[in-house]
Amino acid sequence: MLTLTLDMDDVLADTHEKLINIVLNDFDTTLNEKELRSKALRELLHPKQLTKLNKIIDTTGFFADIKVKEGAEDTVYKLSKYYELYVATACMEFPTSFNDKFNWLKKHFPFIPWTNIVFCGYKSILRSDYLIDDHVRNLTAFKGKGILFTAPHNVKDNTFKRVSSWKEVSDLFLPIP
């Protein structure tokens, strides 16, 4: 059985959406929602705002209530019938995220066993046939076939095959019904 590894943030979880809401509601900014979706936040926010945002991200509970990307639950469940699935999430940068992320995955993807959840730093350690990730750096270091999930911070990259929704993932990896 082929292996398929999925990133969590901005692939399964709509993390950027939560960050946009925080910036719009809690920060003094002239940026609007459309602008915040157009580029990486590190390109748009003042360094002091980025520091504040990173402190918020590193707070227990931040990852607990992030919305699931549209179509992810159903598509991932269908993928589990054809692939050995793993979730690999780089959470070493925000160590308080471990419990939140683990519990979030148990809640939304209970069919993925805990043994198939990888908490890591760089994803170069992964051995899988496919990796779907929103960060080019993870795909560059990956030995299998990388698929780039569209996010504001990667819209200009054309190095990897790209998907922009879970419908596109379904079309790419699942048989025609």
Backbone as CSV, one residue per row, in Angstrom:
resi,resn,N_x,N_y,N_z,CA_x,CA_y,CA_z,C_x,C_y,C_z
1,MET,0.848,-1.177,0.000,0.000,0.000,0.000,0.896,1.243,0.000
2,LEU,0.580,2.200,-0.849,1.339,3.448,-0.897,1.083,4.271,0.362
3,THR,2.087,5.047,0.740,1.956,5.911,1.909,1.760,7.350,1.476
4,LEU,0.888,8.040,2.203,0.573,9.431,1.944,0.668,10.168,3.271
5,THR,1.537,11.170,3.319,1.721,11.956,4.534,1.138,13.345,4.322
6,LEU,0.377,13.781,5.307,-0.323,15.062,5.232,0.198,16.001,6.307
7,ASP,0.446,17.218,5.916,0.782,18.263,6.874,-0.510,18.676,7.579
8,MET,-0.366,19.276,8.758,-1.552,19.710,9.488,-1.911,21.165,9.193
9,ASP,-1.029,22.095,9.562,-1.350,23.518,9.456,-1.394,23.976,8.007
10,ASP,-2.519,24.578,7.659,-2.804,25.100,6.327,-2.891,24.018,5.254
11,VAL,-3.030,22.781,5.699,-3.367,21.678,4.799,-4.636,21.017,5.345
12,LEU,-4.567,20.434,6.534,-5.755,19.892,7.188,-6.493,20.970,7.981
13,ALA,-5.739,21.814,8.649,-6.291,22.854,9.525,-6.157,24.220,8.864
14,ASP,-7.177,25.039,9.016,-7.171,26.369,8.408,-6.517,27.377,9.359
15,THR,-5.249,27.164,9.623,-4.496,27.970,10.576,-4.394,29.426,10.131
16,HIS,-4.154,29.648,8.864,-4.029,31.025,8.369,-5.316,31.812,8.612
17,GLU,-6.446,31.158,8.466,-7.736,31.811,8.706,-7.827,32.299,10.150
18,LYS,-7.399,31.473,11.092,-7.420,31.887,12.499,-6.474,33.065,12.720
19,LEU,-5.311,33.033,12.095,-4.361,34.130,12.242,-4.919,35.434,11.667
20,ILE,-5.596,35.353,10.544,-6.226,36.538,9.953,-7.234,37.134,10.934
21,ASN,-8.056,36.287,11.518,-9.059,36.773,12.472,-8.409,37.453,13.672
22,ILE,-7.309,36.904,14.152,-6.592,37.524,15.272,-6.066,38.899,14.867
23,VAL,-5.446,38.979,13.702,-4.890,40.255,13.246,-6.009,41.290,13.090
24,LEU,-7.114,40.908,12.469,-8.204,41.861,12.233,-8.886,42.300,13.532
25,ASN,-8.983,41.394,14.500,-9.720,41.698,15.731,-8.867,42.231,16.866
26,ASP,-7.586,41.860,16.902,-6.767,42.188,18.071,-5.581,43.104,17.788
27,PHE,-5.323,43.391,16.526,-4.174,44.212,16.170,-4.644,45.557,15.628
28,ASP,-3.819,46.552,15.817,-4.055,47.850,15.197,-3.460,47.774,13.788
29,THR,-4.338,47.654,12.788,-3.851,47.473,11.419,-4.774,48.151,10.422
30,THR,-4.198,48.560,9.316,-4.990,49.099,8.206,-5.214,48.028,7.143
31,LEU,-4.624,46.850,7.345,-4.776,45.762,6.383,-6.193,45.209,6.432
32,ASN,-6.684,44.799,5.272,-8.011,44.169,5.240,-7.851,42.665,4.996
33,GLU,-8.977,41.963,5.037,-8.962,40.506,4.901,-8.345,40.061,3.573
34,LYS,-8.689,40.738,2.496,-8.150,40.371,1.181,-6.623,40.501,1.167
35,GLU,-6.109,41.588,1.724,-4.657,41.790,1.780,-3.991,40.708,2.632
36,LEU,-4.623,40.340,3.731,-4.052,39.321,4.624,-4.053,37.927,3.999
37,ARG,-4.855,37.731,2.973,-4.880,36.450,2.253,-3.926,36.451,1.050
38,SER,-3.345,37.599,0.743,-2.577,37.734,-0.496,-1.110,37.321,-0.376
39,LYS,-0.548,37.366,0.828,0.879,37.087,1.040,1.080,36.461,2.406
40,ALA,2.298,36.034,2.634,2.673,35.550,3.964,2.543,36.693,4.959
41,LEU,2.075,36.388,6.145,1.924,37.426,7.164,3.265,38.077,7.499
42,ARG,4.347,37.314,7.390,5.674,37.892,7.680,6.036,39.001,6.690
43,GLU,5.392,39.010,5.520,5.617,40.064,4.532,4.714,41.277,4.767
44,LEU,3.657,41.103,5.537,2.655,42.151,5.694,2.691,42.860,7.045
45,LEU,3.082,42.133,8.080,3.008,42.685,9.430,4.327,43.314,9.864
46,HIS,4.232,44.243,10.758,5.399,44.863,11.380,6.096,43.809,12.254
47,PRO,7.422,43.861,12.379,8.133,42.870,13.213,7.582,42.750,14.635
48,LYS,7.146,43.845,15.232,6.567,43.775,16.580,5.239,43.012,16.566
49,GLN,4.487,43.170,15.486,3.233,42.430,15.359,3.502,40.937,15.172
50,LEU,4.541,40.620,14.404,4.908,39.213,14.226,5.336,38.591,15.545
51,THR,6.078,39.316,16.349,6.490,38.820,17.666,5.263,38.561,18.531
52,LYS,4.328,39.490,18.521,3.084,39.330,19.291,2.300,38.114,18.791
53,LEU,2.213,37.968,17.478,1.479,36.841,16.893,2.138,35.515,17.272
54,ASN,3.469,35.445,17.242,4.169,34.215,17.633,3.932,33.865,19.092
55,LYS,3.822,34.872,19.966,3.505,34.611,21.377,2.100,34.035,21.509
56,ILE,1.175,34.541,20.712,-0.202,34.018,20.721,-0.214,32.578,20.227
57,ILE,0.509,32.307,19.157,0.573,30.951,18.603,1.152,29.978,19.624
58,ASP,2.095,30.438,20.425,2.756,29.572,21.407,2.000,29.515,22.736
59,THR,0.743,29.889,22.726,-0.097,29.822,23.914,-0.900,28.522,23.890
60,THR,-0.939,27.838,25.016,-1.756,26.633,25.110,-3.189,26.966,24.710
61,GLY,-3.757,26.146,23.856,-5.121,26.339,23.395,-5.234,26.956,22.011
62,PHE,-4.156,27.555,21.513,-4.239,28.197,20.199,-4.684,27.214,19.115
63,PHE,-4.108,26.021,19.093,-4.392,25.057,18.020,-5.636,24.203,18.283
64,ALA,-6.247,24.361,19.447,-7.346,23.484,19.844,-8.623,23.682,19.038
65,ASP,-8.878,24.896,18.581,-10.172,25.179,17.952,-10.069,25.662,16.502
66,ILE,-8.970,25.373,15.857,-8.824,25.779,14.455,-9.801,24.974,13.600
67,LYS,-10.407,25.663,12.638,-11.353,24.984,11.746,-10.614,24.028,10.821
68,VAL,-11.303,22.965,10.466,-10.785,22.007,9.487,-10.987,22.613,8.098
69,LYS,-9.998,22.436,7.229,-10.132,22.899,5.836,-11.341,22.209,5.201
70,GLU,-12.054,22.978,4.415,-13.254,22.453,3.766,-12.938,21.193,2.949
71,GLY,-13.702,20.152,3.204,-13.561,18.896,2.475,-12.496,17.963,3.004
72,ALA,-11.695,18.402,3.960,-10.569,17.586,4.429,-11.036,16.310,5.135
73,GLU,-11.997,16.421,6.042,-12.398,15.236,6.811,-12.899,14.115,5.892
74,ASP,-13.796,14.444,5.001,-14.367,13.442,4.108,-13.313,12.866,3.160
75,THR,-12.513,13.733,2.564,-11.495,13.273,1.612,-10.438,12.419,2.296
76,VAL,-9.971,12.841,3.458,-8.940,12.071,4.163,-9.489,10.703,4.569
77,TYR,-10.736,10.660,4.990,-11.343,9.366,5.326,-11.351,8.445,4.095
78,LYS,-11.730,8.973,2.947,-11.735,8.178,1.708,-10.313,7.756,1.333
79,LEU,-9.352,8.662,1.510,-7.955,8.322,1.220,-7.475,7.170,2.099
80,SER,-7.972,7.100,3.316,-7.534,6.052,4.254,-7.908,4.653,3.779
81,LYS,-8.807,4.560,2.843,-9.205,3.261,2.282,-8.209,2.768,1.226
82,TYR,-7.401,3.695,0.681,-6.494,3.359,-0.417,-5.016,3.549,-0.094
83,TYR,-4.725,4.324,0.967,-3.348,4.655,1.319,-3.117,4.426,2.802
84,GLU,-1.870,4.162,3.148,-1.495,4.214,4.549,-1.219,5.688,4.843
85,LEU,-2.026,6.284,5.715,-1.953,7.720,5.969,-1.126,8.049,7.200
86,TYR,-0.395,9.132,7.091,0.351,9.715,8.217,0.058,11.206,8.244
87,VAL,0.145,11.772,9.421,0.116,13.219,9.567,1.452,13.609,10.156
88,ALA,2.120,14.550,9.523,3.396,15.059,10.029,3.251,16.558,10.219
89,THR,3.441,16.983,11.452,3.302,18.400,11.746,4.550,18.906,12.449
90,ALA,5.072,19.983,11.940,6.281,20.578,12.508,5.874,21.450,13.688
91,CYS,5.970,20.907,14.889,5.512,21.678,16.046,6.622,21.937,17.053
92,MET,7.840,21.710,16.677,8.947,21.952,17.599,9.139,23.446,17.869
93,GLU,8.755,24.276,16.926,8.878,25.723,17.090,7.924,26.257,18.164
94,PHE,6.767,25.583,18.304,5.759,25.974,19.289,5.427,24.766,20.158
95,PRO,6.264,24.469,21.145,6.108,23.244,21.942,4.784,23.138,22.694
96,THR,4.134,24.265,22.971,2.842,24.189,23.656,1.759,23.601,22.757
97,SER,2.059,23.427,21.487,1.050,22.949,20.534,0.839,21.439,20.562
98,PHE,1.716,20.682,21.189,1.630,19.214,21.139,0.249,18.679,21.512
99,ASN,-0.205,18.967,22.720,-1.495,18.427,23.173,-2.647,18.927,22.322
100,ASP,-2.650,20.223,22.018,-3.723,20.776,21.185,-3.790,20.072,19.834
101,LYS,-2.646,19.921,19.194,-2.629,19.301,17.868,-3.035,17.825,17.937
102,PHE,-2.513,17.123,18.924,-2.858,15.706,19.058,-4.360,15.533,19.293
103,ASN,-4.922,16.319,20.195,-6.356,16.223,20.484,-7.197,16.677,19.302
104,TRP,-6.745,17.686,18.570,-7.453,18.154,17.374,-7.508,17.035,16.334
105,LEU,-6.390,16.365,16.139,-6.358,15.257,15.174,-7.265,14.109,15.615
106,LYS,-7.252,13.777,16.899,-8.144,12.711,17.414,-9.609,13.074,17.190
107,LYS,-9.945,14.344,17.371,-11.333,14.800,17.214,-11.782,14.760,15.758
108,HIS,-10.968,15.286,14.859,-11.394,15.446,13.467,-11.002,14.288,12.550
109,PHE,-9.973,13.531,12.921,-9.492,12.433,12.092,-9.259,11.193,12.972
110,PRO,-10.292,10.727,13.666,-10.130,9.627,14.620,-9.698,8.305,13.979
111,PHE,-9.855,8.190,12.688,-9.480,6.973,11.960,-7.983,6.909,11.662
112,ILE,-7.247,7.981,11.924,-5.787,7.952,11.774,-5.211,7.557,13.135
113,PRO,-4.566,6.400,13.215,-4.064,5.949,14.522,-2.949,6.854,15.052
114,TRP,-2.851,6.918,16.364,-1.822,7.758,16.991,-0.428,7.369,16.538
115,THR,-0.261,6.111,16.162,1.049,5.641,15.694,1.440,6.256,14.352
116,ASN,0.485,6.869,13.665,0.729,7.471,12.361,0.757,8.998,12.417
117,ILE,0.963,9.524,13.612,1.081,10.972,13.792,2.521,11.277,14.175
118,VAL,3.156,12.144,13.393,4.569,12.465,13.583,4.700,13.944,13.947
119,PHE,5.242,14.198,15.132,5.571,15.560,15.540,7.061,15.733,15.286
120,CYS,7.416,16.739,14.503,8.814,16.855,14.102,9.211,18.311,13.911
121,GLY,10.470,18.488,13.563,10.982,19.784,13.135,10.981,19.748,11.617
122,TYR,12.160,19.601,11.033,12.243,19.480,9.572,11.684,18.149,9.116
123,LYS,11.006,18.174,7.996,10.343,16.971,7.497,11.225,16.135,6.583
124,SER,12.508,16.461,6.523,13.443,15.680,5.716,13.578,14.257,6.238
125,ILE,13.182,14.025,7.471,13.280,12.685,8.076,12.193,11.742,7.584
126,LEU,11.161,12.275,6.944,10.014,11.464,6.546,10.346,10.540,5.386
127,ARG,9.787,9.339,5.477,9.864,8.381,4.380,8.445,7.980,4.024
128,SER,7.991,8.462,2.906,6.628,8.245,2.457,6.637,8.366,0.938
129,ASP,5.626,7.833,0.302,5.543,7.972,-1.150,5.170,9.399,-1.556
130,TYR,4.254,10.003,-0.790,3.783,11.358,-1.085,3.743,12.181,0.187
131,LEU,3.972,13.481,0.035,3.804,14.455,1.112,3.018,15.630,0.550
132,ILE,1.900,15.949,1.205,1.139,17.145,0.860,1.426,18.164,1.946
133,ASP,2.011,19.294,1.564,2.475,20.294,2.525,2.331,21.676,1.901
134,ASP,2.230,22.695,2.748,2.120,24.061,2.243,3.463,24.792,2.217
135,HIS,4.513,24.162,2.748,5.825,24.815,2.763,6.781,24.144,1.780
136,VAL,7.278,24.923,0.849,8.203,24.429,-0.171,9.440,23.813,0.479
137,ARG,9.946,24.417,1.568,11.153,23.889,2.225,10.960,22.435,2.664
138,ASN,9.759,22.071,3.087,9.504,20.689,3.492,9.493,19.758,2.291
139,LEU,8.951,20.221,1.200,8.887,19.396,-0.008,10.251,19.250,-0.663
140,THR,11.066,20.289,-0.589,12.406,20.247,-1.178,13.259,19.185,-0.500
141,ALA,13.141,19.062,0.809,13.942,18.106,1.575,13.358,16.696,1.546
142,PHE,12.126,16.561,1.100,11.411,15.283,1.105,11.902,14.385,-0.030
143,LYS,12.084,13.094,0.258,12.623,12.158,-0.739,11.567,11.598,-1.688
144,GLY,10.288,11.601,-1.282,9.215,11.094,-2.141,8.693,12.182,-3.068
145,LYS,7.444,12.039,-3.474,6.819,13.020,-4.377,6.087,14.063,-3.543
146,GLY,6.462,15.317,-3.719,5.857,16.414,-2.978,4.732,17.078,-3.746
147,ILE,3.665,17.383,-3.018,2.513,18.095,-3.565,2.336,19.359,-2.722
148,LEU,2.308,20.515,-3.360,2.195,21.787,-2.651,0.727,22.183,-2.504
149,PHE,0.294,22.351,-1.251,-1.066,22.810,-0.971,-1.027,24.334,-0.932
150,THR,-1.834,24.972,-1.758,-1.807,26.424,-1.886,-2.100,27.125,-0.566
151,ALA,-1.254,28.107,-0.266,-1.412,28.983,0.899,-0.838,30.337,0.508
152,PRO,-1.226,31.404,1.216,-0.738,32.741,0.848,0.782,32.846,0.759
153,HIS,1.501,32.083,1.566,2.965,32.190,1.573,3.637,31.405,0.444
154,ASN,2.868,30.683,-0.396,3.522,29.914,-1.464,2.940,30.173,-2.854
155,VAL,2.117,31.199,-2.986,1.417,31.412,-4.266,2.343,31.663,-5.448
156,LYS,3.526,32.155,-5.199,4.450,32.460,-6.303,5.319,31.274,-6.700
157,ASP,5.304,30.211,-5.919,6.179,29.075,-6.198,5.566,28.164,-7.266
158,ASN,6.393,27.711,-8.184,5.918,26.777,-9.216,6.820,25.550,-9.317
159,THR,7.512,25.252,-8.222,8.457,24.140,-8.216,7.769,22.778,-8.175
160,PHE,6.629,22.697,-7.472,5.961,21.415,-7.245,4.557,21.418,-7.816
161,LYS,4.064,20.223,-8.070,2.656,20.078,-8.434,1.847,20.698,-7.306
162,ARG,0.797,21.410,-7.655,0.024,22.182,-6.682,-1.422,21.692,-6.627
163,VAL,-1.978,21.701,-5.421,-3.415,21.516,-5.215,-3.890,22.704,-4.389
164,SER,-5.122,23.129,-4.640,-5.648,24.297,-3.943,-6.871,23.994,-3.094
165,SER,-7.294,22.736,-3.096,-8.469,22.347,-2.303,-8.425,20.836,-2.068
166,TRP,-9.264,20.399,-1.151,-9.352,18.954,-0.915,-10.076,18.246,-2.050
167,LYS,-10.880,18.974,-2.814,-11.484,18.389,-4.025,-10.374,18.038,-5.011
168,GLU,-9.397,18.922,-5.159,-8.265,18.643,-6.057,-7.433,17.476,-5.544
169,VAL,-7.279,17.351,-4.232,-6.572,16.189,-3.669,-7.344,14.923,-4.004
170,SER,-8.657,14.977,-3.832,-9.508,13.830,-4.163,-9.362,13.450,-5.625
171,ASP,-9.409,14.431,-6.507,-9.298,14.164,-7.948,-7.933,13.545,-8.280
172,LEU,-6.903,13.946,-7.558,-5.545,13.471,-7.822,-5.301,12.063,-7.300
173,PHE,-5.832,11.745,-6.122,-5.448,10.506,-5.446,-6.542,9.426,-5.360
174,LEU,-7.785,9.775,-5.576,-8.848,8.788,-5.423,-9.355,8.311,-6.776
175,PRO,-9.803,7.056,-6.826,-10.337,6.552,-8.090,-11.660,7.262,-8.436
176,ILE,-11.982,7.254,-9.699,-13.248,7.842,-10.135,-14.379,6.986,-9.578
177,PRO,-15.377,7.634,-8.925,-16.472,6.839,-8.334,-17.316,6.119,-9.361
